Amino acid sequence: MLAVVLSACGSSGNSAGSADNSASASASSSGSAQPAAGGGKKKIAVLLYSRGFEFMVALDQGIQQKAAELGVEVTVLDGQSNSQTQIGQIEDNIAKKVDAIVLAPNNSDELVPGVKKANQAGIPVVTVDSVVSQGADVVSSVTFDNKNAGKMAAEYIIKQLQKGTVLENTGAQGAYHAVLRGGGFNEGMKASPDFKVISKNADWQAENAQNITADSVTANPGINAIFSHNDDMIRGILGGLRQIGKLKNVGEAGHIMIVGTDGTPEALDRIRKGQQDATVQQDPFEMGAAAVQAAVDKIDGKEVTKEQYMPATLVTKDNVDDPNLWGNKFKK
């Protein structure tokens, strides 16, 4: 398992628009379930690093839907992008003797002590969206195939443009999602000797992406494509192009191709409007459902796959209205 750091500004952290930033604790149960060790319904604590972003809210929705289907009770807590808050939540749920914990970690290193405490208490932990570093035992990690997503973005750019210079706006240096997406992208771009890649650390922030885009395109007028490690930074990319008079819609002369990652509702809208060429989707509904299933299977004594990678989907104008895309299913 990778021992790179994930901060709250990871893929999902700043990859989607903001939602309710208040602390959240909600329980959902339905149907009948197999008795847990202490009798009654299985109880699973779901600890999200933040519900302040649409991706995490959609992940929550996927978890709730699967829990209702399986007839288990879940309590979803908001870590408010704070690792110590999440460790406290782990401790609280150990005291409550929950049957399992599903954890979307705020930071892969900082959550190791909390997961170790759950290990010592004999409570299985499933991580979702990201991983925890070595030193703690996780039953299963359910994540997006970030490396393949980066590679798919590269392949799309190469196929559409044949040659040129690509500006890569990256996530935070060393962040789990950024390392894998950037690695896959640069590996994919090496397939063509006719492209040059300029990588800049935008730290998941749209404001940083705006300044980087304006400065980089001005200094390198040959840039004809931009790859963003998440869709949220594209707000800044568009602002940067507008700032220097280089903003053109898809199909217009002088258009600079823009490809993002995550498949947020805003990204799908931009693709429809011709402001963004493509995004590589990760499905939080599917991810959340798989995490709950893994937790329930472990409680039931079944074999659980140690590492589960959710597939990436390239979204363009040709399939942007597919009702199965999470950005089209999401309900605020």
C-alpha positions as CSV (number, residue, x, y, z in Angstrom):
1,M,0.0,0.0,0.0
2,L,1.4,3.4,-0.8
3,A,2.8,5.4,2.0
4,V,2.3,8.8,0.5
5,V,0.4,11.5,2.4
6,L,-3.2,12.4,1.8
7,S,-4.3,15.8,3.0
8,A,-7.9,17.0,3.1
9,C,-7.3,18.7,-0.2
10,G,-7.0,15.3,-2.0
11,S,-9.0,14.2,-4.9
12,S,-12.3,14.5,-3.3
13,G,-11.4,17.2,-0.8
14,N,-11.4,20.1,-3.2
15,S,-12.5,18.2,-6.3
16,A,-16.1,19.1,-6.0
17,G,-18.2,22.2,-5.2
18,S,-19.0,23.0,-1.6
19,A,-22.0,21.6,0.3
20,D,-23.0,21.7,3.9
21,N,-19.9,22.5,6.0
22,S,-21.5,21.9,9.4
23,A,-20.6,18.8,11.5
24,S,-22.9,16.0,10.5
25,A,-24.1,12.8,12.2
26,S,-26.9,10.9,10.6
27,A,-28.1,7.3,11.0
28,S,-29.9,5.3,8.4
29,S,-31.3,1.7,8.7
30,S,-33.8,-0.3,6.9
31,G,-34.8,-3.9,6.4
32,S,-33.6,-6.9,8.4
33,A,-29.9,-7.8,8.9
34,Q,-28.0,-10.7,10.4
35,P,-27.5,-10.2,14.1
36,A,-24.2,-8.6,15.0
37,A,-21.9,-10.1,17.6
38,G,-23.9,-8.5,20.4
39,G,-27.3,-9.2,18.9
40,G,-29.4,-6.8,16.8
41,K,-28.5,-5.1,13.6
42,K,-25.0,-4.6,12.4
43,K,-23.8,-1.1,13.3
44,I,-21.2,0.6,11.1
45,A,-19.6,3.9,11.8
46,V,-18.7,5.9,8.7
47,L,-16.1,8.6,9.2
48,L,-15.8,11.0,6.3
49,Y,-13.0,13.6,6.3
50,S,-15.5,16.3,5.3
51,R,-19.0,16.6,4.0
52,G,-18.2,20.1,2.7
53,F,-17.8,18.8,-0.8
54,E,-20.2,17.3,-3.3
55,F,-18.1,14.3,-3.8
56,M,-18.2,13.4,-0.1
57,V,-21.9,14.0,0.1
58,A,-22.4,11.7,-2.9
59,L,-20.2,9.1,-1.2
60,D,-22.4,9.4,1.8
61,Q,-25.5,8.9,-0.3
62,G,-24.0,5.8,-1.9
63,I,-23.2,4.4,1.6
64,Q,-26.7,5.1,2.9
65,Q,-28.3,3.5,-0.1
66,K,-26.2,0.3,0.3
67,A,-26.8,0.2,4.0
68,A,-30.6,0.4,3.5
69,E,-30.3,-2.4,0.9
70,L,-28.3,-4.6,3.3
71,G,-30.4,-3.7,6.3
72,V,-27.6,-2.4,8.4
73,E,-27.4,0.7,10.6
74,V,-24.8,3.3,9.7
75,T,-23.9,6.5,11.5
76,V,-22.1,9.0,9.3
77,L,-19.8,11.6,11.0
78,D,-18.1,14.7,9.5
79,G,-14.4,15.0,10.3
80,Q,-14.3,18.6,9.2
81,S,-11.0,18.1,7.5
82,N,-9.3,17.5,10.9
83,S,-7.3,14.3,11.6
84,Q,-7.5,14.7,15.4
85,T,-11.3,15.0,15.1
86,Q,-11.4,11.7,13.1
87,I,-9.2,10.0,15.7
88,G,-11.6,11.1,18.4
89,Q,-14.5,9.7,16.3
90,I,-12.7,6.4,16.1
91,E,-12.2,6.3,19.8
92,D,-15.8,7.2,20.5
93,N,-17.0,4.4,18.2
94,I,-14.6,1.9,19.8
95,A,-16.3,2.8,23.1
96,K,-19.7,2.2,21.5
97,K,-18.5,-1.2,20.3
98,V,-19.6,-0.7,16.7
99,D,-19.2,-3.8,14.4
100,A,-17.0,-2.0,11.8
101,I,-15.7,1.4,10.8
102,V,-15.6,2.8,7.3
103,L,-13.0,5.5,7.1
104,A,-12.4,8.2,4.5
105,P,-9.1,9.4,6.0
106,N,-8.2,13.1,6.2
107,N,-4.5,12.2,6.1
108,S,-2.9,8.9,5.4
109,D,-0.1,9.2,8.0
110,E,-2.0,11.0,10.7
111,L,-4.9,8.4,10.9
112,V,-2.5,5.5,11.5
113,P,-2.7,5.8,15.4
114,G,-6.5,5.8,15.2
115,V,-6.7,2.8,13.0
116,K,-4.3,1.0,15.3
117,K,-6.6,1.6,18.2
118,A,-9.5,0.0,16.2
119,N,-7.2,-2.9,15.4
120,Q,-6.4,-3.4,19.1
121,A,-10.2,-3.3,19.9
122,G,-10.8,-6.0,17.3
123,I,-13.0,-3.6,15.1
124,P,-12.4,-4.1,11.4
125,V,-11.6,-0.9,9.4
126,V,-12.4,-0.3,5.7
127,T,-10.9,2.7,4.1
128,V,-12.6,4.5,1.2
129,D,-11.5,7.1,-1.3
130,S,-7.9,6.9,0.1
131,V,-5.6,4.8,2.2
132,V,-3.8,4.9,5.5
133,S,0.0,4.5,5.6
134,Q,1.8,1.3,6.6
135,G,1.6,0.4,10.3
136,A,-2.1,-0.1,10.6
137,D,-4.2,-3.0,9.5
138,V,-7.1,-2.3,7.1
139,V,-9.5,-5.0,6.0
140,S,-10.0,-3.5,2.6
141,S,-9.2,-0.2,0.8
142,V,-11.8,1.0,-1.7
143,T,-10.3,3.6,-4.0
144,F,-10.6,5.1,-7.5
145,D,-8.1,3.9,-10.1
146,N,-6.3,7.2,-10.0
147,K,-3.3,6.2,-12.0
148,N,-5.4,4.9,-14.9
149,A,-7.4,8.1,-14.8
150,G,-4.3,10.1,-15.4
151,K,-3.3,7.8,-18.2
152,M,-6.8,8.0,-19.8
153,A,-6.5,11.8,-19.8
154,A,-3.2,11.6,-21.5
155,E,-4.4,9.2,-24.1
156,Y,-7.4,11.5,-24.9
157,I,-5.2,14.5,-25.3
158,I,-2.7,12.7,-27.6
159,K,-5.5,11.3,-29.7
160,Q,-7.3,14.6,-30.2
161,L,-4.3,16.9,-30.7
162,Q,-1.4,14.7,-32.0
163,K,1.2,17.2,-30.8
164,G,1.7,20.2,-28.6
165,T,2.5,21.4,-25.1
166,V,0.3,20.5,-22.1
167,L,0.1,22.4,-18.8
168,E,-0.5,20.1,-15.9
169,N,-2.1,21.7,-12.8
170,T,-1.4,19.3,-10.0
171,G,-2.9,18.6,-6.6
172,A,-0.9,19.0,-3.4
173,Q,2.7,17.7,-3.6
174,G,2.9,14.2,-2.1
175,A,-0.9,13.8,-1.8
176,Y,-2.1,10.3,-2.6
177,H,-4.4,11.2,-5.4
178,A,-2.0,13.7,-6.9
179,V,0.9,11.3,-6.9
180,L,-1.1,8.6,-8.7
181,R,-3.0,10.9,-11.2
182,G,0.2,12.7,-12.1
183,G,2.2,9.5,-12.4
184,G,-0.4,8.0,-14.7
185,F,-0.7,11.1,-16.8
186,N,3.0,11.6,-17.3
187,E,3.5,7.9,-18.1
188,G,0.7,8.2,-20.6
189,M,2.1,11.3,-22.2
190,K,5.5,9.6,-22.8
191,A,3.8,7.4,-25.4
192,S,4.1,10.4,-27.8
193,P,7.4,12.2,-28.4
194,D,5.5,15.0,-29.9
195,F,4.3,16.5,-26.6
196,K,5.9,18.5,-23.9
197,V,4.4,18.6,-20.4
198,I,4.8,21.5,-18.0
199,S,3.8,20.5,-14.5
200,K,2.9,23.1,-11.8
201,N,1.7,22.5,-8.3
202,A,-1.7,24.2,-7.8
203,D,-2.3,22.5,-4.5
204,W,-5.9,21.6,-5.4
205,Q,-6.8,25.3,-5.3
206,A,-8.7,27.1,-8.1
207,E,-7.1,30.4,-7.2
208,N,-3.7,28.9,-7.6
209,A,-4.7,27.3,-10.9
210,Q,-5.9,30.7,-12.2
211,N,-2.5,32.4,-11.6
212,I,-0.5,29.4,-12.9
213,T,-2.6,29.2,-16.0
214,A,-2.4,32.9,-16.8
215,D,1.4,33.0,-16.2
216,S,2.2,29.7,-17.9
217,V,0.2,30.3,-21.1
218,T,1.6,33.8,-21.4
219,A,5.2,32.4,-21.0
220,N,4.5,29.4,-23.2
221,P,2.2,30.4,-26.0
222,G,2.5,26.9,-27.5
223,I,0.3,25.4,-24.8
224,N,-2.7,23.8,-26.5
225,A,-4.0,21.6,-23.7
226,I,-4.4,21.8,-19.9
227,F,-4.8,18.8,-17.6
228,S,-6.2,19.4,-14.1
229,H,-5.9,16.9,-11.3
230,N,-9.5,17.7,-10.3
231,D,-12.5,19.4,-11.8
232,D,-12.8,22.2,-9.2
233,M,-9.5,23.8,-10.3
234,I,-10.9,24.3,-13.8
235,R,-12.9,27.2,-12.4
236,G,-9.5,28.9,-11.9
237,I,-8.1,27.7,-15.2
238,L,-11.0,29.3,-17.1
239,G,-10.5,32.5,-15.1
240,G,-6.8,32.5,-16.0
241,L,-7.5,32.1,-19.7
242,R,-10.1,34.8,-19.5
243,Q,-7.7,37.1,-17.8
244,I,-5.2,36.9,-20.7
245,G,-7.7,36.9,-23.5
246,K,-7.2,33.2,-24.3
247,L,-10.6,31.8,-23.3
248,K,-12.3,30.1,-26.3
249,N,-15.0,27.5,-26.3
250,V,-14.5,24.0,-27.8
251,G,-14.6,24.2,-31.6
252,E,-13.5,27.9,-31.7
253,A,-10.2,28.9,-33.2
254,G,-7.5,29.2,-30.6
255,H,-9.3,26.9,-28.1
256,I,-7.0,25.4,-25.5
257,M,-8.2,21.8,-24.6
258,I,-9.2,21.4,-21.0
259,V,-9.4,17.9,-19.3
260,G,-10.2,17.4,-15.7
261,T,-10.8,14.6,-13.2
262,D,-13.7,13.5,-10.9
263,G,-16.8,14.0,-13.0
264,T,-18.5,16.6,-10.8
265,P,-21.9,18.1,-11.7
266,E,-20.2,21.4,-12.6
267,A,-17.7,19.6,-14.9
268,L,-20.6,18.0,-16.8
269,D,-22.3,21.3,-17.2
270,R,-19.1,22.9,-18.5
271,I,-18.8,20.0,-21.0
272,R,-22.3,20.7,-22.2
273,K,-21.6,24.4,-22.6
274,G,-18.3,23.7,-24.5
275,Q,-16.1,25.2,-21.8
276,Q,-14.4,21.9,-20.9
277,D,-13.5,19.1,-23.3
278,A,-13.5,16.1,-21.0
279,T,-13.3,14.7,-17.5
280,V,-12.3,11.3,-16.1
281,Q,-15.1,10.3,-13.7
282,Q,-14.7,8.5,-10.4
283,D,-18.0,7.3,-9.0
284,P,-18.6,8.0,-5.3
285,F,-21.9,6.1,-5.2
286,E,-20.1,2.9,-6.4
287,M,-17.2,3.5,-4.0
288,G,-19.4,4.0,-1.0
289,A,-21.5,1.0,-1.8
290,A,-18.4,-1.2,-2.1
291,A,-17.0,0.0,1.2
292,V,-20.2,-0.9,3.1
293,Q,-20.4,-4.3,1.4
294,A,-16.7,-5.0,2.4
295,A,-17.5,-4.0,6.0
296,V,-20.6,-6.3,6.1
297,D,-18.8,-9.2,4.5
298,K,-16.0,-8.9,7.1
299,I,-18.5,-8.9,9.9
300,D,-20.1,-12.0,8.4
301,G,-16.7,-13.7,8.3
302,K,-16.5,-13.7,4.5
303,E,-13.3,-13.2,2.6
304,V,-12.8,-9.6,1.6
305,T,-10.6,-8.3,-1.3
306,K,-7.7,-6.3,0.3
307,E,-7.6,-3.6,-2.4
308,Q,-10.5,-2.6,-4.6
309,Y,-10.1,-0.2,-7.4
310,M,-13.2,1.5,-8.9
311,P,-13.0,2.0,-12.7
312,A,-12.5,5.3,-14.4
313,T,-14.8,6.6,-17.1
314,L,-13.9,9.2,-19.7
315,V,-16.7,11.7,-20.1
316,T,-17.0,13.9,-23.2
317,K,-19.8,15.7,-25.1
318,D,-20.7,12.3,-26.6
319,N,-21.7,10.7,-23.2
320,V,-22.2,13.7,-20.9
321,D,-25.9,13.1,-20.6
322,D,-25.6,9.5,-19.5
323,P,-27.9,9.2,-16.5
324,N,-25.6,6.7,-14.9
325,L,-22.8,9.3,-14.4
326,W,-22.7,10.3,-10.8
327,G,-22.8,14.0,-11.6
328,N,-26.1,13.4,-13.2
329,K,-27.5,11.3,-10.3
330,F,-26.3,13.5,-7.5
331,K,-28.9,15.3,-5.4
332,K,-27.9,18.1,-3.2
